[in-house]
Each structure stands twice: as C-alpha cells, then as structure tokens.
Amino acid sequence: MGTYSIAEALDWLSQLIDEALAGEEVTITRDDKPVAELRAIEPARRGLDPDFLAHLAARAKTRQLIGENAVDILRRMRDGEDE
C-alpha cells in the first residue's frame, strides 16, 4: 500500500494511477491524515447475461403472433386505415 501527500500525488499522478490499475492500494493524505483512496474502476461487462438470453428465447416461443410486421402496422396507422 502506498501513502502519498497531496503534493506527491500531484507530482506522481500517472504513476499512482498505474499502481491502482495494478491492484495496489493508494492512499492520499493531507497533514498526515488519509483523505482519499485511489483505486481502479471495474471494467464494464460486455454482452448480455446468458440467463437473460435464455429467458428471452423462451418468451419468444410462447409469444402470440399478430400476423403482420411492425412496418405494416405503422403504415396502416399512419394512413388512417384503422378508423
């Protein structure tokens, strides 16, 4: 764990970020008292949850079909054919 004053942190910020990305704990102090911690942010998950995809597939199989696609429905609504 590294402990640095604010002045040191300003001078070495790039290096401290690299340390945090490597999993090191970085503490920043003011008047020898801890005031902040620097840590890496968890990377965002990519893709969809496989359980959610299975749920969507199962739901799609039980969905009632209406007989026409969305484009045709919107055109019919736009042209006022439902009235």
C-alpha positions in Angstrom: 0.0 0.0 0.0 1.3 3.4 -0.9 0.6 6.5 1.0 1.3 9.9 -0.6 0.7 13.5 0.3 -1.4 15.6 -2.0 1.7 17.3 -3.3 3.4 14.0 -4.1 0.1 12.7 -5.6 0.1 15.7 -8.0 3.7 15.1 -9.0 3.3 11.3 -9.5 -0.4 11.0 -10.6 0.3 9.0 -13.7 2.4 6.5 -11.8 -0.1 6.3 -9.0 -2.9 5.5 -11.5 -0.7 2.7 -12.9 -0.3 1.4 -9.4 -4.0 1.4 -8.7 -4.6 -0.3 -12.1 -2.2 -3.0 -11.0 -4.3 -3.6 -7.9 -2.2 -1.6 -5.4 -3.9 0.4 -2.7 -3.0 4.1 -3.0 -3.9 6.5 -0.1 -3.6 10.3 -0.4 -3.1 12.3 2.8 -3.3 15.9 4.0 -1.5 16.8 7.2 -0.6 13.1 7.6 -4.3 12.1 7.7 -5.8 9.9 4.9 -8.3 11.9 2.9 -8.7 9.9 -0.3 -8.1 6.5 -1.9 -7.2 5.8 -5.5 -8.5 2.6 -7.0 -9.2 1.1 -10.4 -12.8 1.0 -11.7 -14.2 -2.4 -12.5 -14.3 -2.8 -16.3 -17.8 -2.8 -17.8 -19.3 -6.1 -18.6 -19.7 -6.7 -22.3 -22.5 -8.8 -23.8 -25.8 -10.0 -22.3 -26.3 -12.3 -19.4 -26.8 -15.9 -20.8 -29.7 -16.5 -18.4 -31.4 -13.4 -19.7 -30.9 -14.5 -23.3 -32.4 -17.9 -22.5 -35.4 -16.2 -20.8 -35.9 -14.1 -24.0 -35.8 -17.1 -26.2 -38.3 -19.0 -24.1 -40.6 -16.0 -24.0 -40.4 -15.6 -27.8 -41.6 -19.2 -28.3 -44.8 -18.5 -26.3 -45.5 -15.1 -27.8 -48.7 -14.8 -29.7 -48.2 -13.7 -33.3 -50.3 -11.0 -34.8 -50.0 -11.8 -38.4 -48.2 -8.7 -39.7 -44.9 -7.0 -39.2 -44.4 -3.7 -37.3 -43.8 -1.7 -40.5 -47.1 -2.6 -42.0 -48.9 -1.9 -38.7 -47.3 1.6 -38.5 -48.1 2.3 -42.2 -51.7 1.3 -41.6 -51.9 3.5 -38.5 -50.3 6.4 -40.3 -52.6 6.2 -43.3 -55.7 6.0 -41.0 -56.9 2.6 -42.3 -57.9 1.6 -38.8 -60.6 4.2 -38.5 
